[in-house]
Amino acid sequence: MNVRLVRSQSQIAYGEFSLASQHPYRRTPWTNAKAPDLATFEALASETFAQLPNEVLMQCGHVQISLAEYADDDVLNALGIEDPSELLGLFEGSGLAQDGGSSFTGKLPNRIWLFRRPILDYWASGEETLGDIVAHVLIHEIGHHFGLSDEDMERIEEAADVQML
């Protein structure tokens, strides 16, 4: 498809220029880029997980990290969430503080879910890097594995922000 943008004499006289007339044609790295797929998300989560301190990794034990496009409808309904884009991650299981550290036959391992499409939506609307967002969601869900509530983690993050000032 060939597109040719032409400015009229009235546009020139009144200073009305299109974006194409102000910036010469050029390709950007995004020209052929596609949204990161689940394999890319897996790599980002693996990077984050591998960089956690050994003490944390040892306590994570057999936590499974799973990825999906969105949370299942059953999960969204159970949480009272109407918009599937609102849930970026989810911890399933029993936190260590709630006897999640003991294992017995028939018990499923703790699982952390990362949801690709909601994370991409969040990324597209902000200033953070995709890697930072995936890391934040993963670490947040690991916090639930350790038995921390959302409120606990908000207090920890606020305290960390204050210390960084």
Secondary structure, 3 states (H helix, E strand, C coil): CCCCCCCCHHHHHCCCCCHHHHCCCCCCCCCCCCCCCHHHHHHHHHHHHHCCCHHHHHHHCCCEEEEECCCCHHHHHHHCCCCHHHCCEEEECCCHHHCCCCCCCCCCCCEEEEEHHHHHHHHHCCCCCHHHHHHHHHHHHHHHHCCCCHHHHHHHHHHHHHHHC
